[in-house]
Amino acid sequence: MKTKISLSLMVLFFSLSAFAIMPNYAPGQYKIDPDHTRVDFVINHFVISEVEGRFNDVKGNFILAKKFSLSQVEAEIATKSVDTNVPKRDEHLRSKDFFDVATYPTMTLRGKRFTGKPESFTLVADLTIKDVTKEVTFKGKYTGSVKDPWGNDRVALNMSAKINRKDFHINYNDKIDIGPAVGDDVMIMVRTEGIKTGDVSK
């Protein structure tokens, strides 16, 4: 009898735990909160290591549709906001060797199609860096909704993708004895909060 009760309690506990962490999907129109949004990147350095960085100026909007596949996203990133915590390196990244911020002050991301479920989705988007626009596939998840202390409805999304920088005409190719100083593949991680600005009809 005790064994049956214990098993029942365990089943109930895990069921309640699963329910507690299930994100509450909240359809709506959202404005990206730049103070709580990160666009991070990681790239190989000297073959054996990695450099991490981020962009600090991100703006945009997204729509979470009632039918998730109809969701939309648009974002604009100021290239001069690149930040690797090393000022000299950041100035080099802003130069013509890399982002050429004087000529190309922004990068853009425009979603084309969402597939999957909110908790595990794929986003195919047009990513524009410098004078190149290419389709990039992001893997992502919706992590939940909450009402903040000021009465705003907020949601959060995490996404990641891998690109080749040379596909976007970032061709800097300094080499050392052991290989390239900077790798070609770049991992991008997007973590964003959105503040609700309106409802959606579908």
RATA-V381979 format. One line per field, one symbol per residue. ss: DSSP state (H for helix, E for strand, L for the rest). phi: phi as a letter, one per 20 degrees, with the letter a starting at -180 (. if undefined). psi: psi as a letter, one per 30 degrees, with the letter a starting at -180 (. if undefined). Layout:
ss=???
phi=???
psi=???
This chain:
ss=LHHHHHHHHHHHHHHHHHHHHLLLLLLEEEEELHHHLEEEEEEEELLLEEEEEEELLEEEEEEELLLHHHLEEEEEEEHHHEELLLHHHHHHHHLLLLLLLLLLLEEEEEEEEEEEELLEEEEEEEEEELLEEEEEEEEEEEEEEEELLLLLEEEEEEEEEEEEHHHHLLLLLLEELLEELEEEEEEEEEEEEEEEEELLLL
phi=.fffffffffffffffffffeffefcgrecdfeffcccddbcbfclmeccddbbdedccqbbddegegfefbbbbccfffegbdmcgffffffeeffcelffecfcdcccfdbdcndgfacddeceddcldcccfcdddbbedpcadefeneecccccbbbdcdfffdmddgbfccgeqffcfefcedcdccdddfdaeceb
psi=eeeeeeeeeeeeeeeeeeeegjkjkiklkkkkjffhkkjllkkkkhefalkkalkfjklallkjlejefgllkkkkkjffgkjggjeeeeeefflffcfifeeiflllkjkekklalefjlkkkljkkkbgkklkkkkklkkglllklfggkkklkkklllklkeffghigkhkllefakeklekkkkkkjkkkkkflllf.
